[in-house]
Amino acid sequence: MKLQDLDVIVTAPPAPGWGGRYWILVKLTTDTGLIGWGECYASSVGPEAMTHVIGDVFARHMEGENPENIELMFRRAYSSGFTQRPDLTVMGAFSGLEIACWDILGKDRGRPVHALIGGRMNERIRAYTYLYPLAQHDLTTFWNDADAAAESAAEMVRQGYTAVKFDPAGPYTIRGGHMPAMSDISRSVAFCKAIREAVGDRADLLFGTHGQFTTAGAIRMGQALEPYSPLWFEEPVPPDMVEDMARVARNVRIPVATGERLTTRAEFGAVLRAGAAEILQPALGRAGGIWEMKKVAAMAELFNAQMAPHLYAGPVEWAANIHLAASIPNILLLETIDTAFHRALIKDRILIEDGFVIPPDAPGLGIEVDEDLARAHPFHGKGLHLQMQEEPCDYFKGNAFLGGAPPKEG
């Protein structure tokens, strides 16, 4: 069996766009006719350019190869161009293709992917959800409204979730780390207070940031949140500032989590060695794929750290996250986005039950991609999957974060 054909589909989820402006799906076909699906979580370049990168990685390192040879293909991509170092874009391309290889192997053997990477360790996987507006909430004001966030949190707990994530401490700017405005700290405290009062001890609070603070600013913010005992303080400083993240971890009594923007065991290993985080959050469509993150999970065990796969993408990456989570002993949480479009794109093949995900037993990833639906929602915009603002933190008028819903493009 050899990898023969590649197709790339760029799908734009309908408004409000939970999961990003677009999802890059890859479809691999073998010379025996088996089809495997993967998803590339890559946002450094636009989808048209990324499609060419995916094609190059496939043709250069994978075409004509047996899909069993995951390690060989990874080493080819990782070493491409005499690099042998983490490359976010190349690894983003390879990761989606690697996921598709596992889907093929599972289908070929009639077994779910988790059965091929150590077997089922977990019958159910504890899931968490980001706090999104409910039907009665205004989409533009929700992100800065602590009371509305508390209402959303209470509803998610009613549905069975035992952890909720929110990130009211913007802005995210291209200027790197900044000292938070006092208004940002006050708003963040208000969110934690309102949500904690709404959910009590029935759910953990996950405080999200995206590397926007200086080390001193992150410590200042984190210490202000300590009375509400969040389960984690996510990526408090820029992701490549490992020693500074470790300084935050030593000075804030909230576990630090990171990993959304990291790739391969080289970067995750540096985090573990520095004591910079206790919780690792790989996005499998960027981080090197399922096999590479299985290695990272084993590394994390040596440091008594846990895994919490990240998801701000489509349901194919989610399926890959699930199979990894099902097979490892040190899974903490699994991020989940449960929308009608996410469910429809994989034909409702994965069950969420009272805030827990049930790993599928069907062969491969256990999903059936609705290819017609994926192609019926092409992306025509100019923006990237996610974007940062150029304007600096506003210490006078305050800052507003519009949440995960990208503004509608003309």
Solvent accessible surface area in square Angstrom, and as a share of the most:
residue,aa,sasa,rsa
1,M,61,0.27
2,K,104,0.44
3,L,2,0.01
4,Q,87,0.38
5,D,71,0.37
6,L,47,0.24
7,D,52,0.27
8,V,29,0.17
9,I,8,0.04
10,V,31,0.18
11,T,0,0.00
12,A,21,0.16
13,P,15,0.09
14,P,63,0.40
15,A,94,0.73
16,P,52,0.33
17,G,6,0.06
18,W,31,0.11
19,G,0,0.00
20,G,0,0.00
21,R,28,0.10
22,Y,4,0.01
23,W,3,0.01
24,I,3,0.01
25,L,0,0.00
26,V,0,0.00
27,K,35,0.15
28,L,0,0.00
29,T,30,0.18
30,T,2,0.01
31,D,75,0.39
32,T,90,0.53
33,G,50,0.48
34,L,47,0.24
35,I,63,0.32
36,G,0,0.00
37,W,17,0.06
38,G,0,0.00
39,E,1,0.01
40,C,3,0.02
41,Y,6,0.02
42,A,7,0.06
43,S,20,0.13
44,S,63,0.41
45,V,53,0.31
46,G,25,0.24
47,P,19,0.12
48,E,136,0.61
49,A,48,0.37
50,M,0,0.00
51,T,45,0.26
52,H,131,0.59
53,V,40,0.23
54,I,0,0.00
55,G,25,0.24
56,D,61,0.32
57,V,5,0.03
58,F,9,0.04
59,A,62,0.48
60,R,154,0.56
61,H,17,0.08
62,M,1,0.01
63,E,95,0.42
64,G,38,0.37
65,E,27,0.12
66,N,41,0.21
67,P,0,0.00
68,E,83,0.37
69,N,55,0.28
70,I,9,0.05
71,E,67,0.30
72,L,83,0.41
73,M,0,0.00
74,F,7,0.03
75,R,82,0.30
76,R,89,0.32
77,A,3,0.02
78,Y,25,0.10
79,S,31,0.20
80,S,32,0.21
81,G,74,0.71
82,F,204,0.85
83,T,63,0.37
84,Q,111,0.49
85,R,154,0.56
86,P,21,0.13
87,D,57,0.30
88,L,61,0.31
89,T,31,0.18
90,V,36,0.21
91,M,1,0.00
92,G,0,0.00
93,A,0,0.00
94,F,0,0.00
95,S,0,0.00
96,G,0,0.00
97,L,0,0.00
98,E,1,0.00
99,I,0,0.00
100,A,0,0.00
101,C,0,0.00
102,W,18,0.06
103,D,1,0.01
104,I,0,0.00
105,L,8,0.04
106,G,0,0.00
107,K,64,0.27
108,D,73,0.38
109,R,100,0.37
110,G,42,0.41
111,R,123,0.45
112,P,3,0.02
113,V,0,0.00
114,H,5,0.02
115,A,30,0.23
116,L,53,0.26
117,I,7,0.03
118,G,73,0.70
119,G,21,0.20
120,R,67,0.25
121,M,116,0.52
122,N,27,0.14
123,E,119,0.53
124,R,109,0.40
125,I,2,0.01
126,R,64,0.23
127,A,0,0.00
128,Y,0,0.00
129,T,9,0.05
130,Y,21,0.08
131,L,3,0.02
132,Y,30,0.11
133,P,26,0.16
134,L,40,0.20
135,A,113,0.87
136,Q,126,0.56
137,H,29,0.13
138,D,79,0.41
139,L,79,0.39
140,T,91,0.53
141,T,80,0.46
142,F,6,0.02
143,W,14,0.05
144,N,50,0.26
145,D,56,0.29
146,A,18,0.14
147,D,101,0.53
148,A,9,0.07
149,A,1,0.01
150,A,12,0.09
151,E,88,0.39
152,S,0,0.00
153,A,0,0.00
154,A,38,0.30
155,E,41,0.18
156,M,25,0.11
157,V,17,0.10
158,R,174,0.64
159,Q,80,0.36
160,G,20,0.20
161,Y,11,0.04
162,T,41,0.24
163,A,0,0.00
164,V,0,0.00
165,K,10,0.04
166,F,7,0.03
167,D,8,0.04
168,P,1,0.01
169,A,0,0.00
170,G,0,0.00
171,P,4,0.03
172,Y,25,0.10
173,T,7,0.04
174,I,109,0.55
175,R,153,0.56
176,G,30,0.29
177,G,31,0.29
178,H,23,0.10
179,M,72,0.32
180,P,2,0.01
181,A,3,0.02
182,M,115,0.51
183,S,52,0.34
184,D,0,0.00
185,I,7,0.04
186,S,58,0.37
187,R,38,0.14
188,S,0,0.00
189,V,38,0.22
190,A,45,0.35
191,F,7,0.03
192,C,0,0.00
193,K,99,0.42
194,A,18,0.14
195,I,0,0.00
196,R,52,0.19
197,E,121,0.54
198,A,30,0.24
199,V,1,0.00
200,G,34,0.32
201,D,138,0.72
202,R,140,0.51
203,A,7,0.05
204,D,41,0.21
205,L,0,0.00
206,L,0,0.00
207,F,0,0.00
208,G,1,0.01
209,T,0,0.00
210,H,42,0.19
211,G,5,0.05
212,Q,5,0.02
213,F,0,0.00
214,T,52,0.30
215,T,13,0.08
216,A,58,0.45
217,G,0,0.00
218,A,0,0.00
219,I,31,0.16
220,R,100,0.37
221,M,0,0.00
222,G,0,0.00
223,Q,86,0.38
224,A,33,0.26
225,L,0,0.00
226,E,29,0.13
227,P,106,0.67
228,Y,43,0.16
229,S,75,0.49
230,P,5,0.03
231,L,37,0.18
232,W,0,0.00
233,F,0,0.00
234,E,3,0.01
235,E,3,0.02
236,P,0,0.00
237,V,1,0.00
238,P,22,0.14
239,P,25,0.15
240,D,117,0.61
241,M,81,0.36
242,V,30,0.17
243,E,117,0.52
244,D,30,0.15
245,M,2,0.01
246,A,0,0.00
247,R,110,0.40
248,V,0,0.00
249,A,32,0.25
250,R,166,0.61
251,N,72,0.37
252,V,7,0.04
253,R,203,0.74
254,I,5,0.03
255,P,54,0.34
256,V,2,0.01
257,A,0,0.00
258,T,1,0.00
259,G,1,0.01
260,E,11,0.05
261,R,64,0.23
262,L,10,0.05
263,T,2,0.01
264,T,1,0.00
265,R,72,0.26
266,A,44,0.34
267,E,55,0.25
268,F,0,0.00
269,G,2,0.02
270,A,31,0.24
271,V,2,0.01
272,L,5,0.02
273,R,172,0.63
274,A,26,0.20
275,G,42,0.40
276,A,0,0.00
277,A,7,0.05
278,E,92,0.41
279,I,6,0.03
280,L,0,0.00
281,Q,1,0.00
282,P,0,0.00
283,A,1,0.00
284,L,0,0.00
285,G,0,0.00
286,R,11,0.04
287,A,0,0.00
288,G,1,0.01
289,G,0,0.00
290,I,0,0.00
291,W,85,0.30
292,E,4,0.02
293,M,0,0.00
294,K,45,0.19
295,K,50,0.21
296,V,0,0.00
297,A,2,0.02
298,A,55,0.43
299,M,48,0.21
300,A,0,0.00
301,E,86,0.39
302,L,154,0.77
303,F,93,0.39
304,N,139,0.71
305,A,3,0.03
306,Q,71,0.31
307,M,0,0.00
308,A,0,0.00
309,P,0,0.00
310,H,6,0.03
311,L,0,0.00
312,Y,24,0.09
313,A,2,0.01
314,G,0,0.00
315,P,0,0.00
316,V,0,0.00
317,E,0,0.00
318,W,15,0.05
319,A,0,0.00
320,A,0,0.00
321,N,0,0.00
322,I,0,0.00
323,H,0,0.00
324,L,0,0.00
325,A,0,0.00
326,A,0,0.00
327,S,9,0.06
328,I,2,0.01
329,P,71,0.44
330,N,15,0.08
331,I,28,0.14
332,L,27,0.14
333,L,0,0.00
334,L,0,0.00
335,E,5,0.02
336,T,1,0.00
337,I,4,0.02
338,D,67,0.35
339,T,30,0.17
340,A,72,0.56
341,F,22,0.09
342,H,6,0.03
343,R,98,0.36
344,A,44,0.34
345,L,0,0.00
346,I,3,0.01
347,K,80,0.34
348,D,94,0.49
349,R,123,0.45
350,I,17,0.09
351,L,100,0.50
352,I,45,0.23
353,E,76,0.34
354,D,99,0.51
355,G,2,0.02
356,F,45,0.19
357,V,0,0.00
358,I,44,0.22
359,P,3,0.02
360,P,14,0.09
361,D,102,0.53
362,A,48,0.37
363,P,61,0.38
364,G,0,0.00
365,L,0,0.00
366,G,5,0.05
367,I,17,0.08
368,E,70,0.31
369,V,13,0.07
370,D,37,0.19
371,E,45,0.20
372,D,115,0.60
373,L,40,0.20
374,A,0,0.00
375,R,108,0.39
376,A,69,0.54
377,H,55,0.25
378,P,64,0.40
379,F,35,0.15
380,H,155,0.69
381,G,22,0.21
382,K,191,0.81
383,G,9,0.08
384,L,52,0.26
385,H,6,0.03
386,L,69,0.34
387,Q,104,0.46
388,M,78,0.35
389,Q,66,0.29
390,E,113,0.51
391,E,110,0.49
392,P,71,0.44
393,C,12,0.07
394,D,51,0.26
395,Y,136,0.52
396,F,187,0.78
397,K,171,0.72
398,G,25,0.24
399,N,17,0.09
400,A,67,0.52
401,F,31,0.13
402,L,98,0.49
403,G,12,0.12
404,G,12,0.12
405,A,13,0.10
406,P,30,0.19
407,P,88,0.55
408,K,198,0.84
409,E,60,0.27
410,G,123,1.18
